[in-house]
């Protein structure tokens, strides 16, 4: 019998399926229905070689389990693989903050699961796993909380019914946010939490939703706001909307949102001054551009971010006030960030957009004046390249250097510094996605380099002969 693997998931079906897949490959599966049950099994003395762990579970979720596991001196180094249906941000944060060795996204097939299990066990045996954090240094689990999302309910053609559906979805997401906090409050029973959740859903009528929406818009754009344009990205593309705003020399905020993310483009006289985002990948955060340009060290940036937690002030303003970064470097970083957010949102095929006249006071001083036409054209070019690149490889496949091809290629000085860094990150163990995450930069740029390496045969798929 092979390695003993603890499967922790609150779904009996998933436990059964995963256990069956593992057993078929001569692994020894042990199952637990949540984190608390898993800890009981571990404390009973049973030896575990690897934990396959769900994130969202009752009683004790995956993050809480990892904190307890890392607090056990005898089992702290047990390797953990996250099994979750959550997005890339949840996956990346969980792995980073818990010391998990890998993650696999549900749903997965048998071959994918076994590949992840084999890779995780090998990494652990060779000592290539991430450093295990001290439990008291692990951030609060709210930093990787389940993201809010739109309902799967098909929107009605009837406006009144659609408003009611919107209120129901908003209420459900609000309850999702509030109930974990209530449940963790001393003296609050599960029954009380459930009743409060139901009360919230009853209180959020379409009329109340309308009032809240107006309040949020006022907080974002000021008292004299006026929403003048709204629609569906699948019907009218963001590129077309930006061109319209440019032609009409409009000034205001264009908010574009999908199930995972929200990007706001602030337009002045038709040109783009600034972009703000929520729920996007970490590669679009301002700090990345500042660190890449050596304007600030990662350590100093992390210190500032920690002190700024919860503030609505723009990071660039804080850094200028502290004298840590030159104003020119901040402007350069904001320009890169804004441009790449435009390129990103031009790619979106689904979502909603609204244009509101007026610019919030906190961003009114940022005036990049970037040419809308130039950004849209570059966005179109990248969309075409992305289609070509993404059709070339599977993000979950492992890639390796072809030593013979590299030797025949000769002078590595022909490669840029960035290309050399990507080539070094391709170690025959990482998947394409892991290489992209490891590089901590623009996924477009990294994938483009990998695409070029594959075409020039400097890199090959690990399964290739």
Buried (B, 14 or more C-beta within 10 A) or exposed (E): EBBBBBBBBBEEEBBBBBBEBBBEEEBBBBBBBBBBBBBEBBEEEEEBBBBBBBBBBEEBBBBBBBBBBBEBEEBBEBBBBBBBBBBBBBBBBBBBBBBBBBBBBEEBEBEBBBBBBBBBBEBBEEEEBBEBBEBEEBEEBEEBBBBBBBBEEEEEEEEEEBBBBBBBBBBBBBBBEBBBEBBEEEEBEEEEBBEBBEEBBEEBBBEEBEEBEEEEBEEBBBEEBEBEBEEEBEEEBBBEBBBBBBEEEBBBBBBBBBBBBBBBBBBBEBBBBBBBBEBBBBBBBBBBBBBBEEBBEEEBBEBBEEEBEEEEEBBBBBBBEEEBBEEEBBBBBBBBBBBBBBBBBBBBEEBBBBBBBBBBEEBBEBBBEBBBBEBBEBBBEBBEBBEEBEEEBEEBBBBBBBEEBBEEBEEEEEBEEBBEBBBEBBBEBBBBBBBBBBBEBBBBBBBBBBBBBBEEBBBBBEEEE
